[in-house]
Amino acid sequence: MSPQIRSILVNIGAIGIIAGALLAIIYARQSGFGHFPENIVTIDEMYVELPGELRSTASVSATARTSSESAPEGSAIGSANTGIARKTEKTAVAPAQKGRSPTASTTPSETPIEQVDPQNKATVSRIENPYPFPPRPFSQINEETRAALVNIFCAAGKSLKSTSGTGIIIDPRGVILTNAHVAQYILLSGDKRVDLSCAIRSGSPAQSRWIAEILYIPPIWIAEHASEIKLARAMSTGEHDYALLRIVNTTDGSELPENFPYLPVDTREAIGFVDDPVLVASYPAEFLGGIASQFNLFPVSSVTNIKDLLTFEFNTIDVISLGGIIGAQSGSSGGAVANAWGRLIALISTTSEGTTTAQRDLRALTLGYINSDLKKITGADLNEILSSNIELYARFFAENQSPQLMQLLIDNI
């Protein structure tokens, strides 16, 4: 081949690469987000635990479990769990260091929490026979969880970086539970002064489907963390780090579904113990490039075991430790932790430091903590909010609290 022909072919190849890049940008502009940022990246939307490991003295004082009753960490989705222990089990709850950072249809018998000593510990007894039906294969739980799992993607202009997080639909009307540090961008997107456009995505890969509004976000979390809005890696224990969103429209103008797929929640405290197998699902994006996180983002699931139980100063199970699984990366914030009966029992919130996911410890807020914290702040627990007129609830929040919270965030941009 002559040098002239080779030179022509090289030039043609270069032109093809440039054309392909231009087409990708054009496609991105038409994807429903309104614009495509010049420097699109997925920032670390998973808050990192404060330096120093959370102390734990958790120990099981009465065990009624055999070796076949817990799924090994990293086991494949689809491995059935047919021997969940149902006898009474007790465990001590360890204190966590404070830092920055439709329900089950039955009411089975519950063993009361035993308050122990003044050293901020409690003995919590497992609920016996928690449901009137047996546990199911995790392959089935995985399908149900992924159907309700969503990716929350916010494309930003120059003042902020684009973000990606996870949420889980917990009500057929389209109520999403996620983290406050993810939902704060949904809140900001409602202010015309901020160049920010958010969409709720679902599927594999994630595709833009819906628009959501804030149903509730704890004002105390915004007040304590507004100054961190532009930090790449903020530090937190996860306290108050939850929020509720409400799907209000579609991105393409089509009709909303009459009912959304959802994962029922279980807000009881003694529902998850150390060594219990759980399914963890999210949309991690830390190790993807900006383009990949927008167009090729897939959900991941893991079956693992609860490693530890932690508390925020009080004698309650507020946080569970899940170990170094694939979901221990940014983008997983707001992901689901479901038990073997298909109930949401915790919400992914933070991770410890580590270069790889195996070196990290993924943490999740229990639904029991979220439920009780909501009650303390608003006077209504999660079940009461979901039983109310959520459209009116969202409107009340938008008119009475959103403007002040938006301003707190804008002051820090």
N, C-alpha and C positions, 0 to 999 in steps of 0.2 A: 504493500500500500504506500502510495507516494505521500510525502510530508504535507502537500497541499490538501489532499483528501482527508488525511488524519486531522488536520487543523479544522477543516469544515465540520467534520463529525463532532469534534470537541465543542465547537461553538454551538452546534445544534443541541447537544446535550445540556449545555449551560442554559440555553434559552428555555429548554423543557423544564429544568429545575425551577427557574424563575417563574415560569407560567404556572407551575403546580403550586408554588407558594402563594401567588396572587389568588388563585382559585380557592385555596384554603382560607385566606383572609376574607374573601367575598362570602364564602359559605358561613364563616363565623358571624359576619355582620347580619346574615339572614336567619340566624338560629333562634331568634326570639328574645335575645338579651338586650337589643337596642344598639349595642356597639361592641367593638372588640378592643380591649385595652392594648396599648402599645407594648406593655411589658407584663403580659399575663403570667402569673405564677400562682400556685396554690400555697398560701402561707401556712405556717404551722398553726392550725386551728385546734390543736389539742393542747390544753394547758399542761404545764409540767409541774410535777410535785415539787414543793419547796426543797432546797438542798437538805440532805439528811433523810434517811428512810423513816417512814412512819413506824413508830414503835408498836410492837405487837406481842401480847402475851396470851393470845388465844389458845385455848386447849379444850379438847373434848373430854368431858368428865364421865360420860356414859355413852358407850358406842354400841349401836345395834346394826352394824353394817358388815357385809361379807365382801370378799375381794371381787366378787362378780357384780357388785352393786354400784360401781362407779366407773364411768368411761375414762380411759386413759387420755392424758393430754395429747392433743393432736390427732385424736382418732378420726377416722373418715366420717363424713356426714352420711347418715344412713345406718350407723350402728345402733341397734335397738338397745334400750335400757329397760329391762323388765323386772328389776329387783330393787326399786327405790325403797330405802328403809322407812318404815312407818312407826317404829317404836319411839318412845320418848328419848330425846337426846339433848344434852345440855352443853353449853359452851360459854366460856368467859369472853367478854368483848374487850378488845384493847383500845385505849385512847389514841386518837389521831392528833398529831400536832396541828394547831390552828395556824392558818397562813393566808396569804393573798390568793391570791391566785389568779268496752264496758266490763268491769271487775269480774272476779270469779262469781259464778252464779249461785254458789252455795255458801253456807256459813258453817263449816265443820267445827267440831269441838276444839277449843284452844286451851293450852296450858298457860297460866299467867306468868309474866316475867317476874323473876325473883330479884329484888334489889338486894345487893350484897353489902359491900363495904364503902366507906367514904373515899376510897382511892379511885373513884370514877370507873368502876368495873361493875358488870352485871352478869348474872347467870340467866341465859335465855333458853327456854325449853322449846324444843321442836313441836310444831303443830302435828298432832297425830292424824293420820288419814286426811290429808289436806283437801282432797277432792273425792267426789263419789264415783270416780272412774280411774282406771289404771293409767300409768304413764304410757306414752306412745313412742314409736321409733323417732329418732332425731331427724331422719330423712323427711318425715312428714312435718315435724316442727320447723325444719329449715324452709320448706316450701311455703308454709304459712307466714313465717317471719319475713322472708324475702318479698312476698307479695305486699306486705305492709311497710317495707323499708323504703325510705326516700333519701335522695341526695339533695342537699340545699346548696345551690351554687349562686354566688353573687359576683357579677362582673363589675369592676370598678374603673374609675378614671385615674387621674394622676394623684389625687389626695390620699387614696387608699390602695391596697393591693386586693386583687380578686381572691375570694375565699371559697372553700368547699368543706362542707360538713355533712353530717348524717342526721336523720330523724326517723321516728317510727310512728305510724298512724295508729292511734289507740281508740278511735271512735269512728263508726261508720259514716258520720257526717263530715269526716275529713279533719279531725283534730290531730295535730302532730305534736309529739313530745320530743324535745331536743334540749341542747344546752343553752344557757343564757349567752355564752360567749360565741355561739353560732347565731342565735336569734337576734342579737344586737344589730346585725347587718340588715336583717329584715326590717327592724325598727327604723334604722337610718334610711333605708330605701324609700320610706314613706315621706321623706322631707325633700322638697324640690331643690334645696340648696346643696344637696349631696349628689354627686355623680355616681350613682350606684343602682344597679338593676339586678333583682334576684328572681330566681325561678326554682320551683320544686320539681325535681326530676325523679324518674323511677325506671326500672328495667335493667337489662344487662345487654349492652352498655346502657348507662343512664341517659335518658332522653327527656328534654324539657316538656313538661306537661301542664303544670299548674302555677298559679300565683297565690301567695298566702299573706295573711295579715297576722299581727300579734294578737293573741287571745289573752296571754298573761306572761309577764316577765318580772321577776322580783325586783322592785325598785332598789332594794338594799344591795343587790348584786351590781347594778349599774352604778350606784353611788360609790361603791368600793373599787370598781374596776374600770370606770370610764377612762381613767388616765392611761390604761394599757392598750387602748384601741389600736395603736400603731406599732406596738411591740411585736417582734417576730416570735418570741418565746416568752410568754408571761408565766408567772409562777402562782400556783394555787393548790388548795386541798380539794376544791370542788364544792365548797359550802355555798349553798343558794344557787348553784350553777345549773339551773333548769329553766325551761320556758315552754309555753304552749302556743302553737300556731293554729290558724284556721284557714283551710283552703277555701278561697272565695271565687276563683275564676280559672279558666284554662288559658294556656299561652297561645292557642290557635283559634280562640273564639268559639269552640265547640261547646256542647252542653256538658256540665259536670255529671259524673255518674250519680245515680240515685243513692248508691251506697258504696263506700270505699272499703277495700279489704283492710282489716285492722287486726291488731294483736291485743287480746284482752289483758288487762293489768291485774296484778295481785299486790295490794298495798299493805298486806299484813307483814309484821316484822319477822316472825319466826318461820319464814318460808324458804330461806336459803342458808345452808350450813356449810362449813368447811368440808371439802371432798365431794360435795354434791356436783353431779355433772350438769353443765349448762351449755346452751348454744349461744355463741357470740357472733353477731352479724353487723357489718358496717360497710361504708364506702371509703376505704383508706386511699389516700392520694399522695402521701409524702414522697414516695420514690418514683413518681411519674413527672414528666415534663408538663408545662402549662397546656400545650395543645392536647396531649394525651389525656390529661385530667378533665378536659372539656368534652372531648369526642370519644374517648375510649376508656371511660371509667366504669369498672365492674364491681359489684358487691362481693365480699368474701365472707365465709362462715367458718367457724371452728367449734368443735366440741372440746371443752376443757373442764376443769374442776375448780370450784371456788377454793382459793388458797388461804384466805385470811378474812377476818371480820374486824372492822374498825369503826370508831365512833367520833363524833364532833363534841367532845367535852361531856356529853350526857350518857346515860346508861341505855343506849339504843344502838342497833346495828344500822349505821348510816352509809358505810362504804364497804364494798367487797373487793378483794384482790383477785385478779384473774391470771396473773403470770405473764410471761413473754410470748404471746401468740401473735399471729400475723396482723391482727387488728390493732396492735400497739403502735400506731403511727398516726400522723396528722390526717384529718379528713374523717377519722372514725368517731370523733366527738359526737355524741347524740345517738350512737349506735345501740342496738338492742341486746339485752341479756335475757334469754328465755329459759324456763325450766323444762323438765321432761313432760310436763302436762300442757305445754304450749301457752304459758302465762308469762308476760313480761314482768320480771322481778327487779331489774336494775337497768340503769342508763349509763353508758360509757361516758366518762367525764375527764379523766386525767391519765397521765402515764409518768413513770419515773424517767430519769435521764438514761441514755444508752445509745450507742452507735447503731446497733441493730435491734430488731424487734425482740430477739431472743434475750437480749441484755436488759430489757425493760420490764416493768411490771404495770400492766394495764389495770386501772381502777374504775369502778362504776358506782354511782349513787344508787342506793336501794330505793325501790318505789315506796317502801315504808317511810324512809326519810323525806322524800319529796312530798308525800301525802301529809305528814305531820308538819313540815315546814310551811306548806301552803296554808294549813289550818291556822298556824300561829300568826302568819302575816295577814291573811285575808279574812279569816273567820270561817272559811269554807274549805273542805278537803277536796281532793281530786274527784272523788265520786260525786260530790255535791255540785261541783262545777260542771261536770259532764252531764249531770241530770238537769241542768238549768237551760235556759234559752241562750245558747252560746253566741248567737248573733248580737243579742242585747249586751251580753257580757263583754264581748269584744268592743262594741261601740262605747260602752261606759269607760273601758280602759283607754281607748283612743282619745276620748274627750277629756278625761280627768287626769291621766298620768303620762300618756305618751309625749305630749309637747315638752314637759319638763325633762323627761329622760332623754329625748332626742337632743335637747339643748346641751345637756351634760356631755353627751358624746361629741357633738359638733364642736364644743369648746376645746376638745382635746385632739381634734384633727389638724 
